[in-house]
């Protein structure tokens, strides 16, 4: 089963990938809440920036986490929520006026 298939259609449609979970911050946080409530283990996240031409890459985006497989489902979700919010705020502060859009690739145990 694709990791993306674990999400409801409205979140699947917001993903920048048809095979991976790559969402803007608000939808990424919604997906994390959903995964936690469904008992899905989040293994980590990484930041991606999409430029105005639609190119997606790591560039100035936050690195994300290392593997969270050793954490409980609840602790992994909590850590992801905290670090995504913190790192997105830091990215915005470090990149004022950027036309890039920050997205988050979330990896789960499917």
C-alpha positions, 0 to 999 in steps of 0.5 A: 500500500502506498503511504499516500493511500493512508490519507483521505482524498482531500489530503492526497490531492494536496500532495505534490507527489502521487507516491509520497506525502508532500504537503504544505505545513497546515495539511502536514500537521493535519496528516500527522494528527490523523496518523496519530489517531489511526495508530500509524507510526511516523518515521520522520519528515524532511522539508522541501521548497517549491519554487515559482516554476514548480521545481521541488528540492531541498535547497534552503528547506529544513532538513527534518528528523532522523528516524523516529522508529524508536519513539512511540506513535504519540511521541513521534507525532508530537515531535513532528508537530513541534519541529515542523512548526519551529523549523517552518518559522525559522525558515520564514525568518531566514528567507524573508521575501522568498517566493518559494513555498515550504512543504513537508515530506512525511514518511510513515510505516505503511 
